[in-house]
Amino acid sequence: MEQQQNQATPNRRQRRAYLKQQGIIKALAKMPYFGEVRSKVRSENIAYGKKLHAENTRRIEELNATRLEAALDLAKNSWKKQGYNATEMELLEEAWALHAIKDKETYREDKKKRKQLLAQVKESVTNRTK
């Protein structure tokens, strides 16, 4: 499915090859840089490129989100099989999210919080099993 979308929206190299094949690039090169036609073509190309970039970014974010959701579901099933209760699973889920999604600005704090959450879960399990 991804390859079909990539074929439907050509990348920059493919678009430039198409323009070159039609002789548009050569014609534009002969025009003045700040001329009306060349400036318009340039601005249209920039707008089209930004639109394609936004679509690709959205598509990649959706793929990442579905991948992370699937991984979280597998982890939840594993935790359930290991015997964790609902509150412990909530803590484990939060710790997993802190580990799976890294933020450069809050990385150290997230790491510390994750460690605390895992310690709480461990303590809860030991208290429950005594």
C-alpha positions in Angstrom: 0.0 0.0 0.0 2.8 2.4 0.8 4.5 1.7 -2.5 1.3 2.5 -4.3 1.1 5.9 -2.6 4.7 6.6 -3.4 4.0 5.8 -7.1 1.0 8.1 -7.1 2.9 11.0 -5.7 6.3 11.2 -7.5 9.3 12.4 -5.5 11.3 15.5 -6.3 13.8 13.6 -8.5 10.9 12.1 -10.6 9.1 15.5 -10.9 12.3 17.2 -12.0 13.0 14.5 -14.6 9.5 14.9 -15.9 10.0 18.7 -16.2 13.4 18.2 -17.9 11.9 15.7 -20.3 9.3 18.3 -21.4 11.9 21.0 -21.7 10.4 23.2 -19.0 13.6 23.4 -17.0 15.6 24.6 -20.0 13.0 27.2 -20.8 12.9 28.4 -17.2 16.7 28.7 -17.1 16.6 31.2 -20.0 14.1 33.4 -18.2 15.2 36.1 -15.7 15.4 34.8 -12.1 13.0 37.4 -10.7 10.8 37.4 -13.8 7.0 36.9 -13.4 6.8 33.5 -14.9 9.8 32.0 -13.3 8.8 33.4 -9.9 5.3 32.0 -10.2 6.6 28.5 -11.2 9.0 28.6 -8.3 6.3 29.6 -5.8 4.0 26.9 -7.1 6.7 24.3 -6.8 7.5 25.4 -3.3 3.8 25.2 -2.3 3.4 21.8 -3.9 6.5 20.5 -2.2 5.2 21.7 1.2 1.9 20.0 0.6 3.6 16.7 -0.3 5.8 17.0 2.8 2.8 17.6 5.0 1.0 14.6 3.6 4.1 12.4 4.0 4.6 13.6 7.6 1.0 12.9 8.4 1.2 9.4 6.8 4.4 8.6 8.7 2.9 9.8 12.0 -0.2 7.6 11.5 2.0 4.6 10.7 4.1 5.2 13.9 1.0 5.6 16.0 -0.5 2.3 14.8 2.8 0.6 15.3 3.1 1.9 18.8 -0.5 1.0 19.6 0.1 -2.6 18.4 3.2 -2.9 20.5 1.3 -1.5 23.6 -1.5 -4.1 23.0 1.1 -6.9 22.9 2.7 -5.6 26.1 -0.7 -5.3 27.8 -1.5 -8.9 26.9 1.9 -10.0 28.3 1.4 -8.1 31.5 -2.0 -9.7 31.9 -0.5 -13.1 31.5 2.1 -12.3 34.1 -0.6 -11.5 36.6 -0.5 -7.8 37.0 -3.8 -6.1 38.2 -5.4 -3.0 36.6 -3.7 -0.4 38.6 -0.3 -2.0 38.1 -1.0 -2.2 34.3 -1.8 1.5 34.3 1.5 2.3 35.9 3.3 -0.1 33.5 1.5 1.6 30.5 2.7 5.0 31.6 6.3 3.7 32.1 6.1 2.1 28.7 5.0 5.3 27.0 7.8 7.2 28.6 10.2 4.7 27.3 8.7 4.3 23.8 8.3 8.0 23.0 11.5 10.0 23.7 11.5 13.7 24.1 15.0 15.4 24.0 14.0 18.2 26.4 12.6 15.9 29.1 14.6 12.7 28.6 16.3 12.6 32.0 13.1 13.4 33.9 11.2 10.8 31.9 13.9 8.3 32.6 13.7 9.0 36.4 9.9 8.9 36.4 9.9 5.6 34.5 12.3 4.1 37.0 10.0 5.3 39.9 6.9 3.9 38.2 8.6 0.5 37.7 9.6 0.6 41.4 6.0 1.3 42.4 4.8 -1.6 40.3 7.4 -3.9 41.8 6.5 -2.8 45.3 2.8 -3.3 44.6 3.4 -6.8 43.3 5.5 -7.8 46.3 2.9 -6.4 48.7 0.1 -8.2 46.9 1.8 -11.5 46.8 2.9 -11.6 50.5 
